[in-house]
C-alpha cells in the first residue's frame, strides 16, 4: 500500500480529501503525522505555484509522495478577486468569517447574475526527487446575498453552484464532493495516483 501525505493543516480539507480518495488502496497521512514539519509559505502568484510549492516541500521533508491543493474563489464583478488570496482576503491571520463579511460588503448593491463566480482548485502530486504533476477542477455559480447552511468551511455558505438549489454549506459532504471544484480536481488526480501506484 502506498502512503500519501496531504499537504495541509486544514482539518476540513483533510476530511474532504480523505473521503474523495477513500476508494483507492492508500494510507492517507497529514501534517498531524509529522508534528515537526515546517509550515510552507503560500507566496506564489498563482494557485498552481502554491500547490506545487506545498506538495514539493512536503514530499521532500517526508520522503513520501505528497498531494496538495490550492483553491481560489474568482468573482467576476471583482475582476477575479479574491483568487489566489482567497484564504487571506480580509487580511492576516486568515479568518473565514471576516473573508465572508468582506466579500458580501464588496458585492453590496450587485445583484443576480452579476454575482457570478467560479471556484477553482489546482491539485499537485509530488514525489521525492522532484517529480510533480498538476490537475485542475472548476465549478461555476453565484455568490449569495446572505450565508446559508452550517456545513463545509470557507466561502461554502455563500457559494451556490450552477444548476443546484443548495449552497455548498447546505449539502451533505458526499453531494458536495460530487459537484465541487475540489471533487473534480481530485477525480482528475486519481489518474496520477493510480500511475504512482503502478510504479510501485
C-alpha positions as CSV (number, residue, x, y, z in Angstrom):
1,X,0.0,0.0,0.0
2,X,1.3,3.4,-1.0
3,X,1.4,6.2,1.6
4,X,0.4,9.7,0.5
5,X,0.8,12.8,2.7
6,X,-1.9,15.5,2.4
7,X,0.0,18.9,2.4
8,X,-2.5,20.8,4.6
9,X,-3.1,21.7,8.2
10,X,-6.7,22.4,7.5
11,X,-8.7,19.6,9.1
12,X,-11.7,20.2,6.9
13,X,-9.6,19.7,3.8
14,X,-8.0,16.6,5.3
15,X,-11.5,15.2,5.8
16,X,-12.7,16.1,2.3
17,X,-9.6,14.8,0.6
18,X,-9.5,11.6,2.6
19,X,-13.1,10.9,1.7
20,X,-12.5,11.6,-2.0
21,X,-9.5,9.2,-2.1
22,X,-11.1,6.5,0.1
23,X,-11.8,4.2,-2.9
24,X,-8.1,3.9,-3.5
25,X,-5.9,1.5,-1.5
26,X,-3.8,4.3,0.0
27,X,-2.6,5.1,3.5
28,X,-3.5,8.8,3.9
29,X,-1.2,10.8,6.2
30,X,-1.3,14.5,7.0
31,X,0.7,17.2,8.9
32,X,-0.6,15.6,12.1
33,X,1.5,12.6,11.4
34,X,4.6,14.8,11.1
35,X,4.5,17.2,14.0
36,X,7.9,18.7,13.2
37,X,7.0,19.5,9.6
38,X,7.6,23.2,9.0
39,X,4.9,25.5,7.5
40,X,5.1,26.2,3.8
41,X,4.6,29.9,3.0
42,X,2.0,30.2,0.2
43,X,3.5,33.2,-1.6
44,X,3.0,32.0,-5.2
45,X,1.4,34.3,-7.7
46,X,-1.0,31.6,-8.9
47,X,-2.9,28.6,-7.4
48,X,-0.7,26.2,-9.4
49,X,2.5,27.8,-8.0
50,X,1.2,27.4,-4.4
51,X,0.0,23.8,-4.9
52,X,3.3,22.8,-6.4
53,X,5.3,24.5,-3.7
54,X,3.4,22.8,-0.9
55,X,3.4,19.3,-2.4
56,X,7.1,19.5,-3.3
57,X,8.2,20.8,0.1
58,X,6.2,18.1,2.0
59,X,7.4,15.3,-0.3
60,X,11.0,16.5,0.3
61,X,10.5,16.6,4.1
62,X,8.7,13.3,4.5
63,X,10.3,11.3,1.7
64,X,6.8,10.3,0.6
65,X,4.5,11.3,-2.2
66,X,2.5,14.4,-1.3
67,X,-0.8,15.7,-2.5
68,X,-1.5,19.4,-2.2
69,X,-4.3,21.7,-3.4
70,X,-4.7,25.4,-3.7
71,X,-8.1,26.8,-4.2
72,X,-9.4,30.3,-5.2
73,X,-12.8,31.9,-5.5
74,X,-12.9,34.1,-8.6
75,X,-15.7,36.7,-8.6
76,X,-16.4,38.3,-12.0
77,X,-17.6,41.6,-10.5
78,X,-14.4,41.9,-8.5
79,X,-12.2,41.2,-11.6
80,X,-11.4,37.7,-10.4
81,X,-10.7,38.6,-6.8
82,X,-10.1,37.2,-4.2
83,X,-8.5,34.5,-6.4
84,X,-5.1,33.3,-5.1
85,X,-5.6,35.5,-2.0
86,X,-8.9,33.8,-1.1
87,X,-7.8,32.5,2.3
88,X,-6.4,35.9,3.3
89,X,-9.0,38.1,1.6
90,X,-9.7,40.1,4.7
91,X,-6.0,40.2,5.8
92,X,-3.8,38.3,8.3
93,X,-4.3,36.0,10.0
94,X,-6.7,34.1,7.8
95,X,-10.3,34.3,9.1
96,X,-13.2,32.8,7.1
97,X,-15.9,34.8,8.9
98,X,-14.1,38.1,8.1
99,X,-13.4,36.9,4.5
100,X,-17.2,36.3,4.0
101,X,-18.1,39.6,5.5
102,X,-15.7,41.4,3.2
103,X,-17.0,39.5,0.2
104,X,-20.5,40.5,1.0
105,X,-19.5,44.1,1.6
106,X,-17.6,44.3,-1.7
107,X,-20.6,42.9,-3.6
108,X,-23.1,45.2,-1.9
109,X,-25.6,46.5,-4.5
110,X,-24.6,43.9,-7.1
111,X,-27.5,41.5,-7.7
112,X,-28.5,38.4,-9.7
113,X,-26.3,37.0,-12.4
114,X,-23.8,39.9,-11.9
115,X,-22.7,38.0,-8.8
116,X,-21.3,35.2,-11.0
117,X,-18.3,33.4,-9.6
118,X,-16.2,30.3,-10.0
119,X,-14.3,28.1,-7.5
120,X,-11.1,26.8,-9.0
121,X,-8.9,24.1,-7.4
122,X,-5.4,23.0,-8.6
123,X,-4.1,19.7,-7.2
124,X,-0.4,18.9,-7.3
125,X,1.1,15.4,-6.7
126,X,4.8,15.5,-5.9
127,X,7.2,12.6,-5.4
128,X,10.5,12.7,-3.6
129,X,13.2,13.7,-6.0
130,X,11.3,16.5,-7.7
131,X,8.7,15.0,-10.0
132,X,5.4,16.9,-9.8
133,X,2.2,17.0,-11.9
134,X,-1.0,19.1,-11.6
135,X,-4.7,18.9,-12.5
136,X,-7.5,21.3,-12.1
137,X,-11.2,21.4,-11.3
138,X,-13.7,24.3,-11.7
139,X,-17.2,24.8,-10.5
140,X,-19.2,27.9,-11.6
141,X,-22.0,29.5,-9.6
142,X,-23.1,32.7,-7.9
143,X,-22.4,34.4,-4.6
144,X,-25.5,34.5,-2.4
145,X,-26.6,37.7,-0.7
146,X,-26.5,36.1,2.7
147,X,-24.9,32.9,4.2
148,X,-26.9,29.7,4.1
149,X,-26.2,26.3,5.7
150,X,-24.0,25.1,8.6
151,X,-21.7,22.7,6.8
152,X,-18.4,22.9,4.9
153,X,-15.9,25.7,5.5
154,X,-14.6,28.9,4.0
155,X,-16.9,30.5,1.5
156,X,-19.2,27.5,1.4
157,X,-22.2,29.3,3.0
158,X,-22.1,32.0,0.2
159,X,-21.5,29.8,-2.9
160,X,-24.4,28.5,-4.9
161,X,-23.1,26.1,-7.6
162,X,-24.7,26.4,-11.0
163,X,-27.6,24.0,-11.6
164,X,-28.2,23.4,-7.9
165,X,-30.6,24.9,-5.3
166,X,-28.4,24.3,-2.3
167,X,-25.3,26.3,-1.2
168,X,-22.1,24.2,-0.6
169,X,-22.7,24.6,3.1
170,X,-26.2,23.1,2.8
171,X,-25.1,20.0,1.0
172,X,-24.2,16.7,2.5
173,X,-20.5,16.0,2.3
174,X,-20.9,13.3,-0.4
175,X,-23.1,15.6,-2.5
176,X,-20.8,18.5,-2.2
177,X,-17.8,16.3,-3.1
178,X,-19.6,15.1,-6.3
179,X,-20.1,18.6,-7.6
180,X,-17.3,20.7,-6.1
181,X,-14.2,22.2,-7.6
182,X,-12.1,20.1,-5.3
183,X,-14.0,17.0,-6.0
184,X,-13.5,17.5,-9.7
185,X,-9.8,18.1,-9.3
186,X,-9.3,15.0,-7.1
187,X,-11.2,12.9,-9.6
188,X,-8.7,14.0,-12.2
189,X,-5.9,13.5,-9.7
190,X,-6.8,9.8,-9.2
191,X,-5.2,9.0,-12.5
192,X,-1.9,10.5,-11.2
193,X,-2.2,8.5,-8.0
194,X,-3.0,5.3,-9.9
195,X,0.0,5.8,-12.1
196,X,2.1,6.3,-9.0
197,X,0.8,3.1,-7.5
198,X,1.6,1.3,-10.8
199,X,5.2,2.5,-10.4
200,X,5.3,0.9,-7.0
